[in-house]
Amino acid sequence: MADMNTGIIEAFRANAGVLGADVAGGHFDGKRLLLLHHVGRVSGKQYVTPLVAATDGDAYLVVGSQGGAPKDPVWVANVEDGAGETTIEVGDQTLRATVTVVRPTSPEWERLYGIWAEYWPDAKVYETHTDRKFPVIRLEPTA
């Protein structure tokens, strides 16, 4: 996964966030991605993870689906245990953003997850691989 992510990150940065049919088999062609910066809660290492991002007003929504794996991806715990703020790259901008992890027990989860799932139709496939409900991470750019 790291090798694939490295290629996606390089293509993202080289093309101001626009990925075409030549990257990852065209899977992200026409979709908005962002690069999420986070610190390993155990290792303390800096990571950058490319994620499909829907919008909710001025905020970005990413989801810890991991393709329907039985557990949340590690990056979710990293941002959840973080300082409540992180760096994201969107298009050709690098922004600071407030992080809110929205779990299925939240009244906002259904609405936010619905926005992301509508934007990223693969969500319906991911849902068939697990009973887990995916956390939504709302990233609100700060001034």
Disulfide bonds with the S-S distance in Angstrom:
none
